[in-house]
Amino acid sequence: MKIKFLVFISLLVLALAVSGCSEKEEAITVQGDDGEEVDITYTEGAEDKVCPVGSTITMTDPNSGESMVMEVIGTEVVEGVEMCHTVAEMNVAADDEVARMEMYTPIDENDDSFIMTYYDKDGNVLSEMKLMDGKMTMTDENGETFEMSMGMEE
């Protein structure tokens, strides 16, 4: 799965996860940056739920057969920020290293914090991107870290 496609899907999933959910499933088809269509099935949203625990979103690329099932696990406080914890299990091409993604997004819609961690099929961390308190930290599979200020501090 291409990184650009994965980022597109991640952003789409974030938007759907924040919208909330109920018991009814909905299905839509969206077109990615590369022009390929992706089928998405999700639990229909209830606007007042920010972190709908137990809801799932399933995405499938009909051309490649690759898919991702994302589930909202619950809320957790990370570095003093209440966040929605979401996990995605991926069924991707054999040569793709990413098999699982874990995301934390803030409950407060005015907070820009997030954490995204990518794992291989054996559970090893491939990379992590974290934005907390206006500081972006990126860590690769070797543990090498790059930090930068995002200029968001007040």
Rosetta silent file (secondary structure, phi, psi, omega in degrees, C-alpha in Angstrom):
SEQUENCE: MKIKFLVFISLLVLALAVSGCSEKEEAITVQGDDGEEVDITYTEGAEDKVCPVGSTITMTDPNSGESMVMEVIGTEVVEGVEMCHTVAEMNVAADDEVARMEMYTPIDENDDSFIMTYYDKDGNVLSEMKLMDGKMTMTDENGETFEMSMGMEE
SCORE:     score description
SCORE:     0.000 S_00000001
   1 L     0.000  128.970 -177.907    0.000    0.000    0.000 S_00000001
   2 L   -69.917  147.048 -179.731    1.515    3.320   -0.997 S_00000001
   3 H   -58.857  -43.486 -179.840    2.288    5.869    1.742 S_00000001
   4 H   -59.859  -42.045  178.928    0.203    8.559   -0.020 S_00000001
   5 H   -65.899  -41.961  179.958   -2.761    6.193   -0.166 S_00000001
   6 H   -63.568  -41.210  177.614   -2.283    5.222    3.494 S_00000001
   7 H   -64.565  -43.157  177.719   -2.204    8.880    4.558 S_00000001
   8 H   -58.501  -47.911 -179.310   -5.364    9.561    2.511 S_00000001
   9 H   -64.152  -41.512  179.854   -7.141    6.632    4.111 S_00000001
  10 H   -60.034  -44.516  179.175   -5.939    7.649    7.592 S_00000001
  11 H   -65.431  -39.443  177.897   -7.331   11.142    7.188 S_00000001
  12 H   -64.255  -42.077  179.043  -10.610    9.776    5.875 S_00000001
  13 H   -63.368  -42.747  177.770  -10.833    7.369    8.789 S_00000001
  14 H   -57.800  -44.669 -179.448  -10.172   10.179   11.269 S_00000001
  15 H   -62.782  -42.281  179.776  -13.015   12.188    9.778 S_00000001
  16 H   -70.483  -38.959 -178.710  -15.389    9.229    9.957 S_00000001
  17 H   -65.488  -38.535 -179.023  -14.301    8.212   13.466 S_00000001
  18 H   -70.930  -21.464 -177.136  -14.868   11.689   14.856 S_00000001
  19 L   -73.947  -12.703  179.314  -18.387   11.788   13.410 S_00000001
  20 L    88.704 -179.286 -179.833  -19.632    9.149   15.880 S_00000001
  21 L  -161.835  165.323  173.118  -21.724    6.083   15.175 S_00000001
  22 L  -133.835 -156.521 -175.434  -24.818    3.980   15.810 S_00000001
  23 L   -87.403  -14.894 -175.343  -25.741    0.425   14.805 S_00000001
  24 L   -83.404  131.486  178.025  -26.570    1.014   11.112 S_00000001
  25 E   -90.566  142.303  176.791  -23.845    0.329    8.550 S_00000001
  26 E  -121.724  151.962  177.370  -23.317    2.610    5.575 S_00000001
  27 E  -130.467  134.409  176.643  -21.239    1.970    2.454 S_00000001
  28 E  -137.411  163.102  173.713  -19.624    4.552    0.192 S_00000001
  29 E  -123.210  129.845  178.685  -17.022    4.559   -2.561 S_00000001
  30 E  -121.464  159.283  179.836  -14.373    7.284   -2.693 S_00000001
  31 E  -107.609  126.050  179.203  -11.682    8.074   -5.213 S_00000001
  32 L   -77.971  174.982  179.484   -8.076    8.332   -4.015 S_00000001
  33 L   -57.399  -32.183 -177.989   -5.385   10.732   -5.240 S_00000001
  34 L   -85.825    4.195  177.726   -4.223    8.133   -7.757 S_00000001
  35 L    88.807   -6.980  179.883   -7.720    7.840   -9.234 S_00000001
  36 L   -80.535  145.980  179.732   -8.387    4.385   -7.785 S_00000001
  37 E   -88.505  147.198  178.055  -11.676    3.758   -6.018 S_00000001
  38 E  -129.680  129.485  176.676  -11.882    2.536   -2.415 S_00000001
  39 E   -88.629  133.209 -179.031  -14.989    0.970   -0.857 S_00000001
  40 E  -127.461  128.923  174.033  -15.679    2.067    2.722 S_00000001
  41 E  -118.228  131.998 -179.243  -18.188    0.539    5.114 S_00000001
  42 E  -146.619  162.648  177.883  -18.762    2.228    8.453 S_00000001
  43 E   -81.224  127.577 -174.304  -21.265    2.388   11.262 S_00000001
  44 L   -55.477  139.574 -172.616  -23.576    5.349   10.664 S_00000001
  45 L   -81.050  144.636  168.592  -22.690    8.379   12.811 S_00000001
  46 L  -110.100  115.181 -169.683  -24.492    9.955   15.723 S_00000001
  47 L   -54.268  -25.551 -175.935  -23.302   13.564   15.695 S_00000001
  48 L   -86.753   -0.379  179.802  -23.005   13.883   19.486 S_00000001
  49 L  -103.421  121.245 -179.782  -20.437   11.069   19.871 S_00000001
  50 L   -89.296  -35.967 -177.602  -16.793   12.047   19.510 S_00000001
  51 L  -132.465   79.633 -174.649  -15.267    8.681   20.373 S_00000001
  52 L   -75.241   87.508 -176.412  -17.859    5.976   19.647 S_00000001
  53 L   -53.968  132.314  178.701  -16.308    2.978   21.436 S_00000001
  54 L    91.662  -12.423  179.824  -16.822   -0.289   19.572 S_00000001
  55 L   -73.747  153.342 -179.578  -17.605    1.285   16.209 S_00000001
  56 E  -130.416  154.963  174.971  -15.757   -0.002   13.161 S_00000001
  57 E  -132.799  127.355  178.888  -14.810    1.269    9.739 S_00000001
  58 E  -116.260  129.777  178.281  -13.853   -1.160    6.959 S_00000001
  59 E  -122.945  136.252 -179.317  -12.061   -0.001    3.810 S_00000001
  60 E  -136.106  134.114  173.019  -11.357   -2.165    0.782 S_00000001
  61 L   -93.891  108.043 -176.179   -9.535   -1.443   -2.452 S_00000001
  62 L   -64.401  -21.668 -179.827  -11.489   -3.540   -4.993 S_00000001
  63 L   -76.927  -40.676 -175.800   -8.564   -3.458   -7.436 S_00000001
  64 L  -102.336  -19.982 -175.326   -5.887   -4.856   -5.116 S_00000001
  65 L    83.097   -2.699  178.375   -8.005   -6.629   -2.505 S_00000001
  66 L   -68.529  146.080 -178.805   -6.152   -4.747    0.230 S_00000001
  67 E  -147.332  165.489  177.048   -8.292   -3.811    3.200 S_00000001
  68 E  -145.656  133.132  175.105   -8.250   -2.177    6.601 S_00000001
  69 E  -115.732  121.185 -177.597  -10.628   -2.624    9.547 S_00000001
  70 E  -112.538  134.718  179.764  -10.489    0.173   12.082 S_00000001
  71 E  -127.651  136.714  175.733  -12.066   -0.045   15.548 S_00000001
  72 E   -83.396  116.662 -173.748  -12.544    2.661   18.162 S_00000001
  73 E   -85.240  -43.677 -177.901  -11.149    1.132   21.378 S_00000001
  74 E   160.605 -168.541  178.340  -11.892    3.860   23.945 S_00000001
  75 E  -107.477  148.050  177.168  -10.568    7.023   25.533 S_00000001
  76 E  -144.689  150.889  174.841   -7.231    7.445   27.291 S_00000001
  77 E   -95.570  120.033  179.899   -5.392   10.388   28.804 S_00000001
  78 E  -119.931  118.776 -179.178   -2.009   10.810   27.102 S_00000001
  79 L    49.615   41.757  176.885    0.336   13.488   28.458 S_00000001
  80 L    81.663    3.251 -178.998   -2.647   15.238   30.037 S_00000001
  81 E  -112.206  125.751  176.329   -4.778   15.187   26.862 S_00000001
  82 E   -74.700  123.860 -174.250   -7.963   13.079   26.680 S_00000001
  83 E  -129.991  153.037  174.728   -7.712   11.127   23.438 S_00000001
  84 E   -90.303  126.201 -177.973   -9.720    8.642   21.398 S_00000001
  85 E   -99.158  122.406 -178.666   -7.770    5.390   20.863 S_00000001
  86 E  -127.897  140.468  179.012   -8.311    3.684   17.506 S_00000001
  87 E  -124.827  136.445  177.572   -6.638    0.561   16.087 S_00000001
  88 E  -120.290  127.994  173.578   -6.527   -0.509   12.435 S_00000001
  89 E  -102.142  132.188 -174.162   -5.681   -4.025   11.271 S_00000001
  90 E  -117.126  139.337  173.719   -4.539   -4.159    7.642 S_00000001
  91 E  -113.186   95.237 -172.927   -4.662   -6.890    5.021 S_00000001
  92 L  -122.652  177.100 -179.944   -2.143   -5.605    2.493 S_00000001
  93 L   -56.846  149.169 -176.981    0.249   -6.863   -0.159 S_00000001
  94 L   -58.159  -30.462 -178.185    2.960   -9.246    1.074 S_00000001
  95 L   -84.934   -3.109  178.134    5.724   -6.738    0.303 S_00000001
  96 L   -87.118  130.454 -177.003    4.107   -4.005    2.417 S_00000001
  97 L   -77.658  -30.846 -173.611    5.586   -3.803    5.893 S_00000001
  98 L   -75.742  124.527  179.555    2.653   -2.084    7.629 S_00000001
  99 L  -121.709  -17.553 -176.896    0.154   -4.529    9.169 S_00000001
 100 E  -151.431  143.862  178.003   -1.321   -2.498   12.030 S_00000001
 101 E  -132.891  138.636  178.521   -1.815    1.159   12.848 S_00000001
 102 E  -122.479  131.480 -178.027   -2.671    2.685   16.199 S_00000001
 103 E  -129.104  144.333  171.223   -4.000    6.238   16.469 S_00000001
 104 E  -124.184  123.948  178.604   -4.773    8.624   19.284 S_00000001
 105 E  -125.728  146.236 -174.850   -6.794   11.715   18.397 S_00000001
 106 E   -70.403  145.901  174.976   -7.939   14.409   20.833 S_00000001
 107 L   -70.774  -39.142  179.213  -11.481   14.515   22.182 S_00000001
 108 L   -75.455  114.359 -176.657  -11.292   18.333   22.156 S_00000001
 109 L   -65.642  -13.612  177.452  -11.740   19.360   18.504 S_00000001
 110 L   -88.879   -2.205  179.718   -9.671   22.520   19.150 S_00000001
 111 L   -97.229  131.551 -178.615   -6.617   20.446   20.095 S_00000001
 112 L   -92.970    2.922 -177.084   -4.242   19.506   17.256 S_00000001
 113 L   -62.879  149.255  171.613   -2.486   16.709   19.182 S_00000001
 114 E  -165.625  159.986  173.247   -2.274   13.203   17.714 S_00000001
 115 E  -137.154  129.435  175.443   -0.184   10.048   17.810 S_00000001
 116 E  -128.702  123.009 -179.727    0.068    7.574   14.911 S_00000001
 117 E  -123.205  132.048  179.552    2.126    4.400   15.291 S_00000001
 118 E  -109.982  136.157 -177.734    2.682    1.850   12.507 S_00000001
 119 E  -122.816  153.089  173.121    3.564   -1.801   13.241 S_00000001
 120 L   -87.764 -178.813 -175.481    4.746   -4.733   11.136 S_00000001
 121 L   -65.158  -19.428  178.710    3.072   -8.162   11.181 S_00000001
 122 L   -93.189    2.295  179.067    5.252   -9.227   14.142 S_00000001
 123 L    88.093    5.736  178.175    4.185   -6.218   16.255 S_00000001
 124 L   -78.799  141.016  179.077    7.449   -4.313   15.861 S_00000001
 125 E   -71.360  126.033  175.083    7.177   -0.521   15.622 S_00000001
 126 E   -91.510  -41.343  178.138    7.972    0.712   12.099 S_00000001
 127 E  -165.289  159.460  175.482    7.414    4.396   12.797 S_00000001
 128 E  -141.872  137.863  174.823    5.623    6.830   15.056 S_00000001
 129 E  -124.432  128.584 -173.755    4.506   10.387   14.446 S_00000001
 130 E  -138.022  130.713  174.408    3.427   12.416   17.453 S_00000001
 131 E  -122.413  109.656  178.872    2.239   16.015   17.828 S_00000001
 132 E  -138.034  134.264  178.377    1.855   17.110   21.448 S_00000001
 133 L    52.297   38.458  176.582    2.092   20.638   22.881 S_00000001
 134 L    75.536   10.295  179.185    3.140   22.067   19.520 S_00000001
 135 E  -116.664  122.819  177.662    6.120   19.699   19.172 S_00000001
 136 E   -92.441  128.454  176.744    6.262   17.161   16.332 S_00000001
 137 E  -125.342  127.733  176.712    8.281   14.011   17.051 S_00000001
 138 E  -121.330  130.009 -179.109    8.936   11.365   14.400 S_00000001
 139 E  -124.964  133.197 -179.776   10.593    8.068   15.277 S_00000001
 140 E   -96.306 -178.780 -175.580   11.688    5.437   12.757 S_00000001
 141 L   -64.594  -18.273  178.335   12.022    1.654   13.115 S_00000001
 142 L   -92.403    1.362 -179.526   15.604    2.035   14.347 S_00000001
 143 L    85.641    3.162  178.125   14.545    4.346   17.173 S_00000001
 144 L   -71.580  134.680 -174.385   16.048    7.410   15.492 S_00000001
 145 E  -119.774  139.748  174.689   14.064   10.499   16.458 S_00000001
 146 E  -123.978  128.426 -179.840   13.502   13.819   14.718 S_00000001
 147 E  -124.155  147.554  173.845   11.818   16.655   16.611 S_00000001
 148 E  -153.897  149.782  177.599   10.617   20.068   15.528 S_00000001
 149 E   -84.003  137.945 -179.128    8.482   22.829   16.944 S_00000001
 150 L   -95.566    1.393  178.300    5.265   23.480   15.072 S_00000001
 151 L    68.578   27.465 -177.681    4.940   27.056   16.370 S_00000001
 152 L  -102.790   -4.799 -178.193    1.608   26.276   18.043 S_00000001
 153 L   -65.347  148.549  178.608    2.592   27.052   21.629 S_00000001
 154 L  -104.579    0.000    0.000    0.719   29.871   23.287 S_00000001
